[in-house]
Amino acid sequence: MYKLKKALYGLKQAPRAWYSKIEFYFCQQKFEKCPHEHTLFVRQETGGKILIVSLYVDDLIYTGNDEVMFEKFKHSMESKFAMTDLGKMRYFLGVEVKQMDSGIFIY
Amino acid sequence: MFVILKIMKRILLQQLFDPTRNKVIINKDVVFEEEKGWDWNEKQKEPFLQADINDEKGDCVEEEDATVHIEENASNNETDESSDDVDENVQSHSSSSNEENEETTRIRQPPVWTKDYVLGREAKEEGNLQTLAFFSNREDPATYEKAAKFNYWKEAMDQEIEAIERNDTWELIDLPAGSRKIGVKWIYKTKYNENGKVEKHKARLVEKGYSQQYGVDYNEVFAPVARWDTIRTILAVAASNDWKVYQLDVKSAFLHGELLEDVYVEQPIGY
């Protein structure tokens, strides 16, 4: 017999427990949570630097205007959770995304 | 022109057979041509090959001869309409069945992995292939007993248990009196790469969450997910600022969640 400290797949509260965990992490990392969309987190730094993150269960996309913030965020996430770096967003929620110099295209 | 195979009672859908395409379709809007019949001698090639497959509904009317049974169908149809709990079903089912019909024009290709298998003569026709793909047994074992015979599944299970223990997911205890435990189950999945070759064997230990009781071993379950509008807005903002958008994926995300409730699970067999 085991007593669970953390969730396993199939548990009713598993998605909720995961969300609470990642939400707590974002708050710790000085992200601001959008009050109308609880999966949208924004972190701003002096000099107009901004990092925008959107979460879909275990998939997340991020964008912004500062390479240093990207790297810091990625490394922080990787040290906290096991991550797969998918690079540029190409496929999300069943939609294909093409990022080109002329703009971003969705299919 | 179609041959009627069945009428699914309650939901007023007709299952139709098109001998020219050797295909079964389902539709609500059917015009009965009672005067005409199908000339079976014109193209007699195992027309009822597929007819038997969808036989799970015992109350469906099985047709053997189109001309004779069309009248029977029509009368069945009328009695069905008088039954009361059909309205909602008709709406939703008719729209989805229409979509299905539009989809049949799409070119379908067999999955890459099927190249490694002999699919049988009947599978050469694409209509049959869909049916076959739907009904054929999966290769992956359904139970621990079946999987334990293979070393690669045992290794996969070892890895999963190791990951769970490394993650500090559980502690071994005696069940406190009056508490309930939840069953666990192994799910086995063979992962293929894009060339259809076996990439890895994955074993996932899952809990039978269906036996959980609200207030006892779970409370809050809601977890928000991003709306598609939000994603599109982010893309629009990125595009207008010439930003690039990147993507990360958390491995085994649910295993990170910490539990607030006391949840007890049984030990998986073999561990």
Interface residues (C-beta under 8 A of the other chain):
Chain A: M1 Y2 K3 L4 K5 K6 A7 L8 Y9 G10 L11 K12 Q13 A14 P15 R16 A17 W18 Y19 S20 K21 I22 E37 H38 T39 L40 I52 S54 L55 Y56 V57 D58 D59 L60 I61 Y62 T63 G64 N65 F70 K74 M77 F81 A82 M83 T84 D85 L86 G87 K88 M89 R90 F92 L93 V97 Q99 G103 I104 I106
Chain B: I164 N167 D168 T169 W170 E171 L172 I173 D174 L175 K181 I182 V184 K185 R204 L205 V206 E207 K208 G209 Q212 Y218 N219 E220 V221 F222 A223 P224 V225 A226 R227 W228 T230 I231 R232 I234 L235 V237 A238 A239 N241 W243 K244 V245 Y246 Q247 L248 D249 V250 K251 S252 A253 F254 L255 H256 G257 E258 L259 L260 E261 D262 V263 Y264 V265 E266 Q267
